Amino acid sequence: MTTQQPETIAVIGGTGAEGGGLALRWAAAGHRVIIGSRDATRARQAAGELSALLPSAMIEGDESSAAAAKASIVVLAVPFAGQMQTAIALRLALEGKILIDVTVPLVPPKVSTVQLPQGGSSVVLVQKALGEGVRVVSAFQNVSAHKLKKLDHAIQCDVLVCADSKEARQRVIQLAADAGLRGIDAGPLANSVAAEAMTSLLIWINRAYKVPDAGITITGLP
C-alpha cells in the first residue's frame, strides 16, 4: 500500500523489534522514516539493516532528539522503564506534533501479570507531563513484534487507537492502515488503560496455549 499522505516519521526506539518493524512497514508505504536512538551510530546501523531489506525506501538514523526535531510525527517505542525519561527529554522537539506512544507497562519478571502505574495508564501520565502542546496517541501495544518485518505477512490483529484529539486519532488510524493493520477508534486517551493491560494478558495466552502471536480483533464492525 502506498500512502496518500507521506510524513517524516521518527521512531524513537526503532532499534528494537516493534519499532523497527513499524518503521519498515511505514517506509514500504512511502513515508520517510528516521530511526532514533540515544546512540546515533546504533541508530544508523539499524537504519542500514532496514534499508537492506527495502533498498528503495527512505530510511535513515540519528540521535533521538535530532530525529524527533526533523519529524512531523514521532513514535515512542522504548521499554517502559525509559518511557517517561525519554519523552520528557524530547519535549521541545515534540511541541506541536503527534506523539504515538506504543509503550506497555511491563514489569519483569512478571510480564504476564497486569501491573499498571498508579492503577492507571502510562500514556496518560506522559500526556500530563508533556502538556497540551503535544498530542499524545496510544496505539500498537497489542501487535506482535516478530512478524512486523515480514512485509508479505497479513497480521491478524486490530490496533486500538486512543487520544483526546479526534484529529490525531484519525491520523494514526490511517498510519495503521499504511502499515497493513486495521486501526480502531477507541476513544479518549484514558481508554488506553485497556490496551496497556491487554498486552500482559496476551503474553499469558501465548504461554498458556504455546502460540507466538495472540492478538485482538474487534467484531461486529463493517
N, C-alpha and C positions, 0 to 999 in steps of 0.2 A: 504494500500500500504506500502511495506517495502522498505526503501531507499537502493539504491545501493552504496551510498557514505555517510556513517554516519559521522556526525560532532558533536562537542560540541558547542551548540548554547546558548549564554547568551541573555536573553530577558530583557532588562532594561525597567522597567515599566510593567513587567509581572504580577504585582498585579492587573492591570486594565483589562477591558473586552477584548479588542482586543489582547493585549499582552498575556494574559492568554489563550485565545482561540487558537492563533497561537502556543503557547508553547505546548499545549495539543496535537494538531494535529501533530506537529513535533515529539513529544515524541512517539506518537502512530505509527509513521513511522520508529522508531528505532533510532532517534537521542538522544543524551544525552542533556538535557535541564537544564539550570541554571536560575532560576528567580532572577533578580536583583532589588534591591530597596535601597533607602537611609537608610532604617531601615532593618537591617539583620533579625531581629525577624519577621517582617512583611513578608519579602521575604520567609522565611522558612515556615511560616504559609500558605502562598499562594501555595507554592510548595506541602505542605501536602494535601491541598484541591484538587489540581490537581491529586496527586498520589492516592487519594481515588477514583477518577473517573477512574483511569487507573493504578491499582496496579502493573502491570508488567513493567511499564515504568521507565526510568531513569530520574527522576526529582528531583532537589534539589534547595535550595535557599541560597542566600548570599548577602552581601552588594554589591552595584553596581560595584565598582572598582575591587573588588575581583572576582566577577562573570565575568566581562569582561576580566580580566587577564587570567582566566582559559579557555576561549572560543577560538575557531578558527573563529567563525562568531558571530558578535554582532548585536542585533536588538534594535533600539531606538524606544520605544513605549510610550513616555511620552507626556503630554499635550504640546501644542505649547509654552505656557508661560515658560516652563522649558527646551525646546529643546536645545537651544544653550548653556546654562549654563551647562547642563548635558553632552553634547558632549565634550565641552572643558575640563571639569573635568576628562573625561575618555581618553584624548588624548594619553597619554603614553601607556595605555593598548590597544589602538586601532591600534597602529602603525603596519603596515604590514598586516592588516586584512581587511575583508569586513565589513562595517557598513551598515546595512539595516535600512534606516530611513523611518518610516511609519507616520511621523508627518504630520498633516494637520493644516494649519494656520487659525484656527477658533478663532474668537474674540467675546466672549459673550458681549452683549446678542444677537447680530445679526449673529448667526452662519449659517443662511441660506442665507447670503449675502457674496459674494466673497470679501475677504479682504487680498490680498497678500502683504507680506512685501516689501516695496520699489518697488511695482509693479512687483515683480519677485518671484522666487522660494525660499522657506525657506530652502530646502535641498541643493540647490546650495550654499547658504550662509554658511551652515555647512561644505561643502566640502572645501570652501575657507578658513575657519577658521582652519580646521584640517590639510590641506596641502596634497601634493601628496602621502605621505606615507600611507594614509588611502583611500581605495577605497569605496567611498560612493555610495550606491544604493538606489534609491527611489522606493518604492513598497508598496502594500497592503493598500493604503489610502482609496480606494473605496469599501472595503469589509465590509459588515455589521457585527459588532462585536457579536451581540447577538446570532447568530447561529453557531459560530465557535466551541463552546464546544459540539455541538451535532454532534458527530463523524459520525453518520449514515446519516446525512443530506447533500445532494449534493447542494452546494452553487452555484447558477447560476450567477456568476459574474467573469469577466476576471480581471486579475491583470496586470496593466501597469507597466513594469519594465524599469527604466531609469538609466543609468550610463555611464560615459565616458569610462569605461573599458568594452570591449565586453566580456571578460572572466568572469568578475563579473556579468554582466547581465545574461549570460547563467547559471551561478551557482545559481542565485536567481530564475530564471525560473524553474530550477529543484527543488528548495526548495518549490516553489509554488505548483508544481506537487505533492511533498511529502505531502503537506497539503490538497491535494484534489482539487486544484484550477488550472486554466489554466493561465500560465504566458505568457505575450505578450511582445516581444522585442519592446520597444517604443523609442529606440534611446538614445541619449546623455542626460546627467543629466539636461540640460536646458529645455528639454521637460517635466520634472516633473511638471512644472507650470500648465500644463493641468490637470494632475491628482489631484494636490492640490486644484485647483479651482473647480474641478468636485464635490468634497465632499459637499461643500456648496449647489451646485445645486441639488444634490441628497437628501440632507436634506429638501430642499424646496419641491421637488417632493413627498417625503414621507408625508409631512404635507398636501400638496395640495390634494393628492389622498388617504390619510389616509391608507398608507401601511407602513410596518415596515422596509423593506429592498430593496428599489430600488437599482439596480446596473447597470453596463455597460457590454455589450457583443460586441466584435468586429466581425462583419460579413464578409463573403467572404473568410475566411481562410479555408484551408483544414482540 
